[in-house]
């Protein structure tokens, strides 16, 4: 008769190790999903804000010359439209949201937003910001 007393407990250690690996994988997966969804929300908000800014045409020039290649965006109105859209979209409820840039070249609008990265589990280990930038161009076809 052979004694197997030296093998006892080895399956338990292997099982505990596998459970730890599975839990760590789950934590990483949940945090990666949270970061992805946060960036997706920010990109969507930046896209919509840029489109709102691209609708801020210079109405005086538009009424004088009609819809043509000479139609430009009103430089003073673009940031106002972007901020109005962000207010209407409820961007104030996003903690730490910063409108980093609103710029216009007369034909297009660039909007850059950022917010602190919020992770459910590894927030103390990962420090950073989520940044989203979007462009929209004025396009009139007549």
N, CA, C and O atoms as a GROMACS GRO file, in nm:
protein
  568
    1UNK      N    1   0.083  -0.117   0.000
    1UNK     CA    2   0.000   0.000   0.000
    1UNK      C    3   0.089   0.125   0.000
    1UNK      O    4   0.179   0.138   0.083
    2UNK      N    5   0.062   0.219  -0.096
    2UNK     CA    6   0.141   0.342  -0.106
    2UNK      C    7   0.071   0.456  -0.035
    2UNK      O    8  -0.052   0.466  -0.034
    3UNK      N    9   0.148   0.540   0.023
    3UNK     CA   10   0.094   0.655   0.095
    3UNK      C   11   0.093   0.777   0.003
    3UNK      O   12   0.194   0.806  -0.062
    4UNK      N   13  -0.017   0.846  -0.003
    4UNK     CA   14  -0.030   0.966  -0.088
    4UNK      C   15  -0.049   1.091  -0.003
    4UNK      O   16  -0.105   1.190  -0.051
    5UNK      N   17  -0.005   1.088   0.116
    5UNK     CA   18  -0.027   1.201   0.207
    5UNK      C   19   0.047   1.327   0.162
    5UNK      O   20   0.005   1.437   0.198
    6UNK      N   21   0.155   1.315   0.087
    6UNK     CA   22   0.231   1.433   0.044
    6UNK      C   23   0.162   1.508  -0.072
    6UNK      O   24   0.202   1.620  -0.102
    7UNK      N   25   0.058   1.449  -0.138
    7UNK     CA   26  -0.013   1.515  -0.248
    7UNK      C   27  -0.138   1.588  -0.202
    7UNK      O   28  -0.201   1.660  -0.280
    8UNK      N   29  -0.175   1.571  -0.079
    8UNK     CA   30  -0.299   1.632  -0.032
    8UNK      C   31  -0.287   1.784  -0.029
    8UNK      O   32  -0.184   1.838   0.011
    9UNK      N   33  -0.393   1.853  -0.072
    9UNK     CA   34  -0.397   2.000  -0.070
    9UNK      C   35  -0.345   2.067  -0.196
    9UNK      O   36  -0.364   2.187  -0.213
   10UNK      N   37  -0.279   1.993  -0.284
   10UNK     CA   38  -0.224   2.056  -0.404
   10UNK      C   39  -0.334   2.101  -0.499
   10UNK      O   40  -0.318   2.202  -0.568
   11UNK      N   41  -0.445   2.029  -0.505
   11UNK     CA   42  -0.557   2.071  -0.589
   11UNK      C   43  -0.623   2.197  -0.533
   11UNK      O   44  -0.668   2.283  -0.608
   12UNK      N   45  -0.627   2.207  -0.401
   12UNK     CA   46  -0.683   2.326  -0.337
   12UNK      C   47  -0.601   2.450  -0.372
   12UNK      O   48  -0.658   2.555  -0.403
   13UNK      N   49  -0.470   2.439  -0.367
   13UNK     CA   50  -0.383   2.553  -0.401
   13UNK      C   51  -0.401   2.591  -0.548
   13UNK      O   52  -0.409   2.710  -0.580
   14UNK      N   53  -0.408   2.494  -0.636
   14UNK     CA   54  -0.432   2.520  -0.778
   14UNK      C   55  -0.568   2.586  -0.799
   14UNK      O   56  -0.580   2.679  -0.879
   15UNK      N   57  -0.669   2.540  -0.729
   15UNK     CA   58  -0.803   2.598  -0.740
   15UNK      C   59  -0.807   2.742  -0.692
   15UNK      O   60  -0.869   2.827  -0.756
   16UNK      N   61  -0.742   2.770  -0.580
   16UNK     CA   62  -0.736   2.907  -0.528
   16UNK      C   63  -0.662   2.997  -0.626
   16UNK      O   64  -0.702   3.112  -0.647
   17UNK      N   65  -0.556   2.947  -0.686
   17UNK     CA   66  -0.482   3.026  -0.786
   17UNK      C   67  -0.567   3.058  -0.908
   17UNK      O   68  -0.565   3.171  -0.958
   18UNK      N   69  -0.642   2.960  -0.955
   18UNK     CA   70  -0.729   2.984  -1.070
   18UNK      C   71  -0.840   3.084  -1.037
   18UNK      O   72  -0.875   3.168  -1.120
   19UNK      N   73  -0.895   3.075  -0.919
   19UNK     CA   74  -0.999   3.171  -0.877
   19UNK      C   75  -0.939   3.312  -0.873
   19UNK      O   76  -1.003   3.408  -0.917
   20UNK      N   77  -0.818   3.326  -0.820
   20UNK     CA   78  -0.754   3.457  -0.814
   20UNK      C   79  -0.729   3.512  -0.955
   20UNK      O   80  -0.752   3.630  -0.980
   21UNK      N   81  -0.682   3.428  -1.045
   21UNK     CA   82  -0.658   3.472  -1.184
   21UNK      C   83  -0.790   3.513  -1.250
   21UNK      O   84  -0.795   3.614  -1.320
   22UNK      N   85  -0.895   3.437  -1.228
   22UNK     CA   86  -1.026   3.470  -1.287
   22UNK      C   87  -1.080   3.601  -1.232
   22UNK      O   88  -1.133   3.682  -1.307
   23UNK      N   89  -1.066   3.622  -1.102
   23UNK     CA   90  -1.113   3.748  -1.042
   23UNK      C   91  -1.034   3.867  -1.092
   23UNK      O   92  -1.091   3.972  -1.122
   24UNK      N   93  -0.903   3.853  -1.103
   24UNK     CA   94  -0.820   3.962  -1.156
   24UNK      C   95  -0.856   3.991  -1.301
   24UNK      O   96  -0.862   4.108  -1.341
   25UNK      N   97  -0.879   3.889  -1.380
   25UNK     CA   98  -0.921   3.909  -1.520
   25UNK      C   99  -1.054   3.980  -1.527
   25UNK      O  100  -1.074   4.067  -1.612
   26UNK      N  101  -1.145   3.945  -1.439
   26UNK     CA  102  -1.276   4.010  -1.435
   26UNK      C  103  -1.264   4.157  -1.398
   26UNK      O  104  -1.332   4.241  -1.456
   27UNK      N  105  -1.178   4.190  -1.303
   27UNK     CA  106  -1.156   4.329  -1.262
   27UNK      C  107  -1.099   4.409  -1.379
   27UNK      O  108  -1.145   4.520  -1.406
   28UNK      N  109  -1.002   4.355  -1.448
   28UNK     CA  110  -0.941   4.425  -1.563
   28UNK      C  111  -1.045   4.442  -1.674
   28UNK      O  112  -1.051   4.548  -1.736
   29UNK      N  113  -1.124   4.342  -1.700
   29UNK     CA  114  -1.227   4.350  -1.803
   29UNK      C  115  -1.332   4.456  -1.770
   29UNK      O  116  -1.372   4.533  -1.857
   30UNK      N  117  -1.375   4.461  -1.647
   30UNK     CA  118  -1.475   4.561  -1.606
   30UNK      C  119  -1.417   4.702  -1.616
   30UNK      O  120  -1.485   4.792  -1.665
   31UNK      N  121  -1.294   4.722  -1.571
   31UNK     CA  122  -1.233   4.855  -1.580
   31UNK      C  123  -1.209   4.896  -1.725
   31UNK      O  124  -1.230   5.012  -1.760
   32UNK      N  125  -1.165   4.804  -1.809
   32UNK     CA  126  -1.144   4.837  -1.950
   32UNK      C  127  -1.277   4.873  -2.017
   32UNK      O  128  -1.283   4.964  -2.099
   33UNK      N  129  -1.382   4.803  -1.982
   33UNK     CA  130  -1.515   4.834  -2.037
   33UNK      C  131  -1.563   4.970  -1.990
   33UNK      O  132  -1.621   5.046  -2.068
   34UNK      N  133  -1.539   5.002  -1.865
   34UNK     CA  134  -1.579   5.133  -1.812
   34UNK      C  135  -1.504   5.245  -1.883
   34UNK      O  136  -1.563   5.348  -1.916
   35UNK      N  137  -1.375   5.226  -1.907
   35UNK     CA  138  -1.296   5.328  -1.978
   35UNK      C  139  -1.345   5.343  -2.122
   35UNK      O  140  -1.355   5.455  -2.172
   36UNK      N  141  -1.375   5.232  -2.187
   36UNK     CA  142  -1.426   5.237  -2.324
   36UNK      C  143  -1.558   5.312  -2.332
   36UNK      O  144  -1.577   5.396  -2.419
   37UNK      N  145  -1.649   5.281  -2.241
   37UNK     CA  146  -1.780   5.348  -2.242
   37UNK      C  147  -1.768   5.496  -2.208
   37UNK      O  148  -1.842   5.578  -2.262
   38UNK      N  149  -1.677   5.530  -2.118
   38UNK     CA  150  -1.657   5.671  -2.084
   38UNK      C  151  -1.604   5.747  -2.205
   38UNK      O  152  -1.649   5.858  -2.233
   39UNK      N  153  -1.509   5.689  -2.276
   39UNK     CA  154  -1.455   5.755  -2.396
   39UNK      C  155  -1.561   5.766  -2.504
   39UNK      O  156  -1.571   5.868  -2.572
   40UNK      N  157  -1.640   5.662  -2.520
   40UNK     CA  158  -1.746   5.664  -2.621
   40UNK      C  159  -1.847   5.775  -2.591
   40UNK      O  160  -1.892   5.844  -2.683
   41UNK      N  161  -1.884   5.792  -2.465
   41UNK     CA  162  -1.976   5.899  -2.427
   41UNK      C  163  -1.916   6.036  -2.456
   41UNK      O  164  -1.984   6.125  -2.505
   42UNK      N  165  -1.787   6.052  -2.426
   42UNK     CA  166  -1.721   6.179  -2.448
   42UNK      C  167  -1.707   6.211  -2.597
   42UNK      O  168  -1.723   6.326  -2.637
   43UNK      N  169  -1.676   6.111  -2.678
   43UNK     CA  170  -1.666   6.131  -2.824
   43UNK      C  171  -1.801   6.170  -2.881
   43UNK      O  172  -1.808   6.259  -2.966
   44UNK      N  173  -1.906   6.106  -2.836
   44UNK     CA  174  -2.040   6.140  -2.883
   44UNK      C  175  -2.076   6.283  -2.847
   44UNK      O  176  -2.133   6.356  -2.928
   45UNK      N  177  -2.043   6.324  -2.726
   45UNK     CA  178  -2.071   6.461  -2.683
   45UNK      C  179  -1.989   6.562  -2.763
   45UNK      O  180  -2.040   6.668  -2.801
   46UNK      N  181  -1.862   6.531  -2.790
   46UNK     CA  182  -1.777   6.620  -2.869
   46UNK      C  183  -1.826   6.629  -3.013
   46UNK      O  184  -1.825   6.738  -3.071
   47UNK      N  185  -1.869   6.518  -3.071
   47UNK     CA  186  -1.923   6.519  -3.208
   47UNK      C  187  -2.046   6.609  -3.218
   47UNK      O  188  -2.056   6.692  -3.308
   48UNK      N  189  -2.137   6.592  -3.125
   48UNK     CA  190  -2.260   6.672  -3.128
   48UNK      C  191  -2.230   6.820  -3.105
   48UNK      O  192  -2.293   6.907  -3.166
   49UNK      N  193  -2.136   6.850  -3.016
   49UNK     CA  194  -2.100   6.990  -2.990
   49UNK      C  195  -2.034   7.053  -3.113
   49UNK      O  196  -2.061   7.169  -3.144
   50UNK      N  197  -1.949   6.978  -3.182
   50UNK     CA  198  -1.886   7.031  -3.303
   50UNK      C  199  -1.989   7.055  -3.412
   50UNK      O  200  -1.981   7.155  -3.484
   51UNK      N  201  -2.086   6.966  -3.426
   51UNK     CA  202  -2.192   6.988  -3.524
   51UNK      C  203  -2.277   7.110  -3.490
   51UNK      O  204  -2.317   7.185  -3.579
   52UNK      N  205  -2.302   7.130  -3.362
   52UNK     CA  206  -2.377   7.249  -3.321
   52UNK      C  207  -2.298   7.376  -3.354
   52UNK      O  208  -2.356   7.475  -3.399
   53UNK      N  209  -2.167   7.372  -3.331
   53UNK     CA  210  -2.084   7.488  -3.365
   53UNK      C  211  -2.076   7.512  -3.514
   53UNK      O  212  -2.067   7.627  -3.558
   54UNK      N  213  -2.080   7.406  -3.594
   54UNK     CA  214  -2.071   7.420  -3.740
   54UNK      C  215  -2.200   7.475  -3.800
   54UNK      O  216  -2.204   7.505  -3.920
   55UNK      N  217  -2.303   7.489  -3.722
   55UNK     CA  218  -2.428   7.548  -3.769
   55UNK      C  219  -2.437   7.696  -3.738
   55UNK      O  220  -2.539   7.759  -3.767
   56UNK      N  221  -2.332   7.752  -3.680
   56UNK     CA  222  -2.331   7.893  -3.642
   56UNK      C  223  -2.281   7.978  -3.758
   56UNK      O  224  -2.173   8.037  -3.751
   57UNK      N  225  -2.358   7.985  -3.865
   57UNK     CA  226  -2.314   8.061  -3.983
   57UNK      C  227  -2.334   8.210  -3.962
   57UNK      O  228  -2.417   8.253  -3.882
   58UNK      N  229  -2.258   8.286  -4.036
   58UNK     CA  230  -2.272   8.432  -4.036
   58UNK      C  231  -2.398   8.465  -4.116
   58UNK      O  232  -2.395   8.464  -4.240
   59UNK      N  233  -2.506   8.494  -4.047
   59UNK     CA  234  -2.635   8.512  -4.113
   59UNK      C  235  -2.638   8.635  -4.204
   59UNK      O  236  -2.705   8.633  -4.307
   60UNK      N  237  -2.567   8.742  -4.167
   60UNK     CA  238  -2.565   8.861  -4.252
   60UNK      C  239  -2.505   8.828  -4.390
   60UNK      O  240  -2.561   8.867  -4.492
   61UNK      N  241  -2.393   8.759  -4.390
   61UNK     CA  242  -2.331   8.721  -4.518
   61UNK      C  243  -2.417   8.620  -4.592
   61UNK      O  244  -2.425   8.623  -4.715
   62UNK      N  245  -2.480   8.532  -4.519
   62UNK     CA  246  -2.567   8.432  -4.582
   62UNK      C  247  -2.684   8.498  -4.652
   62UNK      O  248  -2.717   8.464  -4.766
   63UNK      N  249  -2.748   8.594  -4.585
   63UNK     CA  250  -2.863   8.662  -4.646
   63UNK      C  251  -2.821   8.754  -4.760
   63UNK      O  252  -2.899   8.779  -4.852
   64UNK      N  253  -2.700   8.804  -4.754
   64UNK     CA  254  -2.652   8.893  -4.859
   64UNK      C  255  -2.609   8.818  -4.984
   64UNK      O  256  -2.639   8.861  -5.095
   65UNK      N  257  -2.537   8.706  -4.967
   65UNK     CA  258  -2.481   8.633  -5.081
   65UNK      C  259  -2.545   8.497  -5.106
   65UNK      O  260  -2.518   8.434  -5.208
   66UNK      N  261  -2.630   8.452  -5.017
   66UNK     CA  262  -2.691   8.319  -5.031
   66UNK      C  263  -2.595   8.208  -4.990
   66UNK      O  264  -2.483   8.233  -4.944
   67UNK      N  265  -2.641   8.086  -5.007
   67UNK     CA  266  -2.559   7.971  -4.972
   67UNK      C  267  -2.455   7.950  -5.081
   67UNK      O  268  -2.487   7.903  -5.190
   68UNK      N  269  -2.332   7.985  -5.050
   68UNK     CA  270  -2.224   7.972  -5.148
   68UNK      C  271  -2.095   7.936  -5.075
   68UNK      O  272  -2.093   7.918  -4.953
   69UNK      N  273  -1.989   7.925  -5.152
   69UNK     CA  274  -1.858   7.893  -5.093
   69UNK      C  275  -1.809   8.007  -5.006
   69UNK      O  276  -1.721   7.988  -4.923
   70UNK      N  277  -1.866   8.125  -5.023
   70UNK     CA  278  -1.826   8.241  -4.942
   70UNK      C  279  -1.893   8.242  -4.805
   70UNK      O  280  -1.856   8.322  -4.720
   71UNK      N  281  -1.989   8.155  -4.782
   71UNK     CA  282  -2.057   8.150  -4.653
   71UNK      C  283  -1.959   8.100  -4.548
   71UNK      O  284  -1.894   7.997  -4.566
   72UNK      N  285  -1.948   8.173  -4.440
   72UNK     CA  286  -1.852   8.143  -4.333
   72UNK      C  287  -1.925   8.125  -4.200
   72UNK      O  288  -2.043   8.158  -4.187
   73UNK      N  289  -1.853   8.073  -4.105
   73UNK     CA  290  -1.904   8.063  -3.970
   73UNK      C  291  -1.878   8.194  -3.897
   73UNK      O  292  -1.778   8.260  -3.922
   74UNK      N  293  -1.969   8.231  -3.808
   74UNK     CA  294  -1.952   8.351  -3.727
   74UNK      C  295  -1.857   8.317  -3.612
   74UNK      O  296  -1.892   8.238  -3.525
   75UNK      N  297  -1.736   8.375  -3.611
   75UNK     CA  298  -1.636   8.335  -3.511
   75UNK      C  299  -1.682   8.354  -3.366
   75UNK      O  300  -1.647   8.273  -3.280
   76UNK      N  301  -1.757   8.457  -3.339
   76UNK     CA  302  -1.802   8.480  -3.202
   76UNK      C  303  -1.918   8.390  -3.161
   76UNK      O  304  -1.940   8.368  -3.042
   77UNK      N  305  -1.990   8.339  -3.259
   77UNK     CA  306  -2.108   8.258  -3.230
   77UNK      C  307  -2.074   8.109  -3.212
   77UNK      O  308  -2.149   8.037  -3.146
   78UNK      N  309  -1.964   8.064  -3.270
   78UNK     CA  310  -1.929   7.921  -3.263
   78UNK      C  311  -1.912   7.873  -3.118
   78UNK      O  312  -1.975   7.774  -3.080
   79UNK      N  313  -1.830   7.940  -3.035
   79UNK     CA  314  -1.816   7.891  -2.896
   79UNK      C  315  -1.947   7.900  -2.817
   79UNK      O  316  -1.972   7.817  -2.729
   80UNK      N  317  -2.028   7.998  -2.848
   80UNK     CA  318  -2.157   8.012  -2.780
   80UNK      C  319  -2.246   7.893  -2.812
   80UNK      O  320  -2.309   7.836  -2.722
   81UNK      N  321  -2.251   7.856  -2.940
   81UNK     CA  322  -2.333   7.740  -2.980
   81UNK      C  323  -2.282   7.611  -2.918
   81UNK      O  324  -2.360   7.526  -2.875
   82UNK      N  325  -2.151   7.595  -2.914
   82UNK     CA  326  -2.092   7.474  -2.856
   82UNK      C  327  -2.127   7.465  -2.708
   82UNK      O  328  -2.170   7.360  -2.661
   83UNK      N  329  -2.109   7.574  -2.634
   83UNK     CA  330  -2.140   7.572  -2.491
   83UNK      C  331  -2.290   7.554  -2.466
   83UNK      O  332  -2.329   7.484  -2.373
   84UNK      N  333  -2.373   7.617  -2.548
   84UNK     CA  334  -2.518   7.598  -2.534
   84UNK      C  335  -2.555   7.452  -2.554
   84UNK      O  336  -2.637   7.397  -2.480
   85UNK      N  337  -2.496   7.388  -2.654
   85UNK     CA  338  -2.527   7.248  -2.678
   85UNK      C  339  -2.483   7.162  -2.560
   85UNK      O  340  -2.556   7.073  -2.517
   86UNK      N  341  -2.364   7.188  -2.507
   86UNK     CA  342  -2.316   7.110  -2.392
   86UNK      C  343  -2.408   7.128  -2.271
   86UNK      O  344  -2.433   7.033  -2.198
   87UNK      N  345  -2.458   7.250  -2.251
   87UNK     CA  346  -2.552   7.273  -2.141
   87UNK      C  347  -2.682   7.197  -2.163
   87UNK      O  348  -2.733   7.134  -2.070
   88UNK      N  349  -2.735   7.202  -2.284
   88UNK     CA  350  -2.861   7.132  -2.313
   88UNK      C  351  -2.845   6.980  -2.306
   88UNK      O  352  -2.939   6.909  -2.271
   89UNK      N  353  -2.726   6.932  -2.338
   89UNK     CA  354  -2.703   6.788  -2.337
   89UNK      C  355  -2.675   6.734  -2.196
   89UNK      O  356  -2.658   6.614  -2.178
   90UNK      N  357  -2.670   6.822  -2.098
   90UNK     CA  358  -2.647   6.778  -1.961
   90UNK      C  359  -2.502   6.748  -1.930
   90UNK      O  360  -2.474   6.665  -1.843
   91UNK      N  361  -2.411   6.813  -1.999
   91UNK     CA  362  -2.269   6.788  -1.976
   91UNK      C  363  -2.225   6.833  -1.837
   91UNK      O  364  -2.122   6.786  -1.788
   92UNK      N  365  -2.300   6.920  -1.775
   92UNK     CA  366  -2.266   6.964  -1.640
   92UNK      C  367  -2.275   6.852  -1.537
   92UNK      O  368  -2.217   6.862  -1.429
   93UNK      N  369  -2.347   6.747  -1.570
   93UNK     CA  370  -2.359   6.635  -1.477
   93UNK      C  371  -2.240   6.540  -1.483
   93UNK      O  372  -2.230   6.449  -1.401
   94UNK      N  373  -2.150   6.559  -1.579
   94UNK     CA  374  -2.030   6.476  -1.590
   94UNK      C  375  -1.921   6.539  -1.505
   94UNK      O  376  -1.876   6.650  -1.534
   95UNK      N  377  -1.881   6.470  -1.400
   95UNK     CA  378  -1.782   6.524  -1.306
   95UNK      C  379  -1.649   6.551  -1.374
   95UNK      O  380  -1.594   6.465  -1.443
   96UNK      N  381  -1.598   6.672  -1.356
   96UNK     CA  382  -1.466   6.708  -1.406
   96UNK      C  383  -1.456   6.732  -1.554
   96UNK      O  384  -1.346   6.740  -1.608
   97UNK      N  385  -1.570   6.746  -1.623
   97UNK     CA  386  -1.566   6.770  -1.767
   97UNK      C  387  -1.507   6.907  -1.795
   97UNK      O  388  -1.546   7.007  -1.735
   98UNK      N  389  -1.412   6.911  -1.888
   98UNK     CA  390  -1.346   7.036  -1.925
   98UNK      C  391  -1.357   7.054  -2.075
   98UNK      O  392  -1.322   6.964  -2.152
   99UNK      N  393  -1.405   7.169  -2.116
   99UNK     CA  394  -1.404   7.207  -2.257
   99UNK      C  395  -1.267   7.269  -2.282
   99UNK      O  396  -1.246   7.388  -2.255
  100UNK      N  397  -1.175   7.189  -2.334
  100UNK     CA  398  -1.036   7.234  -2.350
  100UNK      C  399  -1.018   7.329  -2.468
  100UNK      O  400  -0.938   7.422  -2.461
  101UNK      N  401  -1.092   7.305  -2.575
  101UNK     CA  402  -1.071   7.389  -2.693
  101UNK      C  403  -1.196   7.395  -2.778
  101UNK      O  404  -1.263   7.294  -2.801
  102UNK      N  405  -1.225   7.515  -2.826
  102UNK     CA  406  -1.322   7.537  -2.932
  102UNK      C  407  -1.254   7.631  -3.029
  102UNK      O  408  -1.222   7.745  -2.994
  103UNK      N  409  -1.230   7.584  -3.150
  103UNK     CA  410  -1.165   7.669  -3.249
  103UNK      C  411  -1.238   7.657  -3.382
  103UNK      O  412  -1.301   7.556  -3.412
  104UNK      N  413  -1.226   7.763  -3.459
  104UNK     CA  414  -1.291   7.766  -3.589
  104UNK      C  415  -1.200   7.839  -3.688
  104UNK      O  416  -1.137   7.939  -3.654
  105UNK      N  417  -1.196   7.787  -3.809
  105UNK     CA  418  -1.121   7.853  -3.917
  105UNK      C  419  -1.215   7.922  -4.015
  105UNK      O  420  -1.173   7.962  -4.124
  106UNK      N  421  -1.341   7.935  -3.978
  106UNK     CA  422  -1.440   7.998  -4.066
  106UNK      C  423  -1.520   7.897  -4.146
  106UNK      O  424  -1.633   7.925  -4.187
  107UNK      N  425  -1.463   7.779  -4.168
  107UNK     CA  426  -1.531   7.673  -4.241
  107UNK      C  427  -1.553   7.548  -4.157
  107UNK      O  428  -1.639   7.465  -4.188
  108UNK      N  429  -1.478   7.535  -4.050
  108UNK     CA  430  -1.488   7.416  -3.966
  108UNK      C  431  -1.475   7.450  -3.820
  108UNK      O  432  -1.434   7.560  -3.783
  109UNK      N  433  -1.511   7.352  -3.737
  109UNK     CA  434  -1.507   7.369  -3.593
  109UNK      C  435  -1.435   7.249  -3.533
  109UNK      O  436  -1.459   7.135  -3.572
  110UNK      N  437  -1.347   7.276  -3.438
  110UNK     CA  438  -1.281   7.169  -3.364
  110UNK      C  439  -1.316   7.185  -3.217
  110UNK      O  440  -1.304   7.294  -3.160
  111UNK      N  441  -1.359   7.075  -3.155
  111UNK     CA  442  -1.396   7.074  -3.014
  111UNK      C  443  -1.315   6.965  -2.946
  111UNK      O  444  -1.308   6.852  -2.994
  112UNK      N  445  -1.253   6.999  -2.833
  112UNK     CA  446  -1.179   6.901  -2.754
  112UNK      C  447  -1.232   6.904  -2.611
  112UNK      O  448  -1.235   7.008  -2.546
  113UNK      N  449  -1.275   6.787  -2.564
  113UNK     CA  450  -1.327   6.771  -2.429
  113UNK      C  451  -1.239   6.672  -2.354
  113UNK      O  452  -1.176   6.585  -2.413
  114UNK      N  453  -1.234   6.688  -2.223
  114UNK     CA  454  -1.164   6.590  -2.141
  114UNK      C  455  -1.234   6.575  -2.007
  114UNK      O  456  -1.306   6.664  -1.961
  115UNK      N  457  -1.211   6.461  -1.946
  115UNK     CA  458  -1.268   6.432  -1.815
  115UNK      C  459  -1.174   6.334  -1.744
  115UNK      O  460  -1.105   6.257  -1.811
  116UNK      N  461  -1.171   6.334  -1.612
  116UNK     CA  462  -1.087   6.237  -1.542
  116UNK      C  463  -1.135   6.094  -1.569
  116UNK      O  464  -1.255   6.068  -1.578
  117UNK      N  465  -1.040   6.004  -1.582
  117UNK     CA  466  -1.072   5.863  -1.602
  117UNK      C  467  -1.128   5.807  -1.471
  117UNK      O  468  -1.064   5.816  -1.366
  118UNK      N  469  -1.247   5.751  -1.479
  118UNK     CA  470  -1.313   5.694  -1.361
  118UNK      C  471  -1.324   5.542  -1.380
  118UNK      O  472  -1.397   5.495  -1.467
  119UNK      N  473  -1.252   5.469  -1.297
  119UNK     CA  474  -1.255   5.323  -1.304
  119UNK      C  475  -1.317   5.268  -1.176
  119UNK      O  476  -1.291   5.319  -1.067
  120UNK      N  477  -1.398   5.163  -1.187
  120UNK     CA  478  -1.463   5.109  -1.068
  120UNK      C  479  -1.367   5.042  -0.968
  120UNK      O  480  -1.389   5.052  -0.847
  121UNK      N  481  -1.262   4.974  -1.016
  121UNK     CA  482  -1.177   4.897  -0.926
  121UNK      C  483  -1.035   4.950  -0.914
  121UNK      O  484  -0.983   4.960  -0.802
  122UNK      N  485  -0.972   4.982  -1.024
  122UNK     CA  486  -0.830   5.018  -1.023
  122UNK      C  487  -0.807   5.168  -1.030
  122UNK      O  488  -0.706   5.213  -1.083
  123UNK      N  489  -0.899   5.246  -0.977
  123UNK     CA  490  -0.890   5.392  -0.985
  123UNK      C  491  -0.767   5.446  -0.912
  123UNK      O  492  -0.710   5.546  -0.955
  124UNK      N  493  -0.726   5.381  -0.804
  124UNK     CA  494  -0.609   5.429  -0.729
  124UNK      C  495  -0.478   5.398  -0.800
  124UNK      O  496  -0.376   5.464  -0.775
  125UNK      N  497  -0.479   5.299  -0.888
  125UNK     CA  498  -0.357   5.261  -0.958
  125UNK      C  499  -0.339   5.334  -1.091
  125UNK      O  500  -0.227   5.352  -1.138
  126UNK      N  501  -0.450   5.375  -1.152
  126UNK     CA  502  -0.446   5.438  -1.284
  126UNK      C  503  -0.497   5.581  -1.271
  126UNK      O  504  -0.611   5.604  -1.230
  127UNK      N  505  -0.413   5.674  -1.306
  127UNK     CA  506  -0.451   5.816  -1.300
  127UNK      C  507  -0.437   5.873  -1.440
  127UNK      O  508  -0.330   5.865  -1.500
  128UNK      N  509  -0.542   5.930  -1.491
  128UNK     CA  510  -0.534   5.987  -1.624
  128UNK      C  511  -0.663   6.057  -1.662
  128UNK      O  512  -0.757   6.067  -1.583
  129UNK      N  513  -0.664   6.105  -1.784
  129UNK     CA  514  -0.780   6.175  -1.836
  129UNK      C  515  -0.822   6.110  -1.967
  129UNK      O  516  -0.740   6.056  -2.042
  130UNK      N  517  -0.951   6.116  -1.992
  130UNK     CA  518  -1.005   6.072  -2.120
  130UNK      C  519  -1.021   6.197  -2.204
  130UNK      O  520  -1.083   6.294  -2.160
  131UNK      N  521  -0.967   6.197  -2.324
  131UNK     CA  522  -0.972   6.313  -2.413
  131UNK      C  523  -1.042   6.272  -2.542
  131UNK      O  524  -1.015   6.166  -2.599
  132UNK      N  525  -1.134   6.358  -2.586
  132UNK     CA  526  -1.204   6.335  -2.712
  132UNK      C  527  -1.198   6.463  -2.794
  132UNK      O  528  -1.224   6.572  -2.742
  133UNK      N  529  -1.166   6.449  -2.920
  133UNK     CA  530  -1.159   6.564  -3.010
  133UNK      C  531  -1.243   6.534  -3.132
  133UNK      O  532  -1.242   6.423  -3.185
  134UNK      N  533  -1.317   6.634  -3.177
  134UNK     CA  534  -1.404   6.614  -3.292
  134UNK      C  535  -1.398   6.737  -3.383
  134UNK      O  536  -1.378   6.849  -3.338
  135UNK      N  537  -1.418   6.711  -3.512
  135UNK     CA  538  -1.420   6.815  -3.615
  135UNK      C  539  -1.554   6.812  -3.686
  135UNK      O  540  -1.614   6.705  -3.703
  136UNK      N  541  -1.600   6.927  -3.726
  136UNK     CA  542  -1.718   6.937  -3.813
  136UNK      C  543  -1.694   7.053  -3.909
  136UNK      O  544  -1.638   7.155  -3.871
  137UNK      N  545  -1.736   7.036  -4.033
  137UNK     CA  546  -1.717   7.139  -4.136
  137UNK      C  547  -1.850   7.190  -4.183
  137UNK      O  548  -1.948   7.116  -4.192
  138UNK      N  549  -1.852   7.318  -4.214
  138UNK     CA  550  -1.969   7.381  -4.275
  138UNK      C  551  -1.975   7.336  -4.420
  138UNK      O  552  -1.878   7.349  -4.494
  139UNK      N  553  -2.089   7.283  -4.458
  139UNK     CA  554  -2.106   7.237  -4.595
  139UNK      C  555  -2.243   7.279  -4.643
  139UNK      O  556  -2.345   7.226  -4.597
  140UNK      N  557  -2.246   7.373  -4.734
  140UNK     CA  558  -2.373   7.419  -4.790
  140UNK      C  559  -2.379   7.379  -4.937
  140UNK      O  560  -2.291   7.412  -5.016
  141UNK      N  561  -2.482   7.308  -4.971
  141UNK     CA  562  -2.503   7.274  -5.112
  141UNK      C  563  -2.631   7.341  -5.156
  141UNK      O  564  -2.734   7.329  -5.089
  142UNK      N  565  -2.626   7.408  -5.262
  142UNK     CA  566  -2.744   7.482  -5.304
  142UNK      C  567  -2.780   7.446  -5.439
  142UNK      O  568  -2.877   7.498  -5.493
   0.00000   0.00000   0.00000
